[in-house]
Amino acid sequence: MSGSGSFPIRGVRAGHCTRDGTGVTVLLFPDGSVGSAEVRGGAPATREIDLLEPTRTVARIDALVFAGGSAFGLAAADGVVRDLAARGQGYVPAAGPVPIVPAACIFDLVESDGARPDADDGEAAAASARRDEALPTGRVGAGTGATVGKWRGRDGAVPGGVGVVWATVDGARVAALAVVNAIGDVIAADGQVVAGSTASETAPAFPTPAPFEEDLHRANTTLAVVVTDALCDKGACYLLAQSAHDGFARALRPAHTRFDGDLAVAVATGAVEAHLDRLRIAAADVVADAIRAAAR
């Protein structure tokens, strides 16, 4: 099953492939898009994220893949690379175009009963992104098997999912897509719990008396991408990715633990002049709200 649609940023497309309790979410970017990223969680499952560091040679980004399946799900990026290469999109060395497709995965193998996305699922998500339909959110794509509120044990977890929120700053749009699969609870701006552990506060944490002592039952990760049509270079995108993590800290309690693979990516399509620091404030805001929207 697939879901697709236009993204709030002109020229950017997003789509899902959902099956067997897991899935893939793909964003396709127009030529000239620039990206960077920062990982703050202790247990990431990623591919090509190092390429997005500001000091790396290649600045472009052609697509981004978020998937379930833990490290197995990184295979979904192969299908997106295959799709883009067939269309002639990518970095062009002497041998022909090489699509730049970073990827990251959440751990949902318990909820999906071991199902894992593959290259065909990645290609299907890329194909669905090109369809002119509303983009579904919630328990779809990479967020199909996502859960939150596992800090007192997986038995108390509640559904996570995919959320999308956007805002306007200096005439530029800033949008966030988040895949929320956190060990912590999702927290509203006023501190109230939006979605969190249903375990009794008096119950011992599972499977040991104190939280976080056993990571085998707590593998998690929240993934977010901030996309703007503002004009930003790779260094500015890195600062946007850093600010995106402020949104994690506002909306997740706790965030960035040793058992999460929390990752923020920032991509700019370069159409509008805007003030970088105001963009950074907006990035934190939309990521926090996208996380909350995913849990609702």
Secondary structure as GFF3:
##gff-version 3
##sequence-region A 1 296
A	DSSP	beta_strand	2	6	.	.	.	ID=ss1
A	DSSP	beta_strand	13	19	.	.	.	ID=ss2
A	DSSP	beta_strand	22	28	.	.	.	ID=ss3
A	DSSP	beta_strand	34	39	.	.	.	ID=ss4
A	DSSP	beta_strand	46	47	.	.	.	ID=ss5
A	DSSP	three_ten_helix	50	52	.	.	.	ID=ss6
A	DSSP	beta_strand	63	67	.	.	.	ID=ss7
A	DSSP	three_ten_helix	70	75	.	.	.	ID=ss8
A	DSSP	alpha_helix	76	86	.	.	.	ID=ss9
A	DSSP	beta_strand	103	105	.	.	.	ID=ss10
A	DSSP	alpha_helix	119	129	.	.	.	ID=ss11
A	DSSP	three_ten_helix	141	143	.	.	.	ID=ss12
A	DSSP	beta_strand	147	148	.	.	.	ID=ss13
A	DSSP	three_ten_helix	154	156	.	.	.	ID=ss14
A	DSSP	beta_strand	158	159	.	.	.	ID=ss15
A	DSSP	beta_strand	161	169	.	.	.	ID=ss16
A	DSSP	beta_strand	172	181	.	.	.	ID=ss17
A	DSSP	beta_strand	185	187	.	.	.	ID=ss18
A	DSSP	beta_strand	193	195	.	.	.	ID=ss19
A	DSSP	three_ten_helix	215	217	.	.	.	ID=ss20
A	DSSP	beta_strand	221	230	.	.	.	ID=ss21
A	DSSP	alpha_helix	234	251	.	.	.	ID=ss22
A	DSSP	beta_strand	252	253	.	.	.	ID=ss23
A	DSSP	beta_strand	263	272	.	.	.	ID=ss24
A	DSSP	alpha_helix	276	295	.	.	.	ID=ss25
###
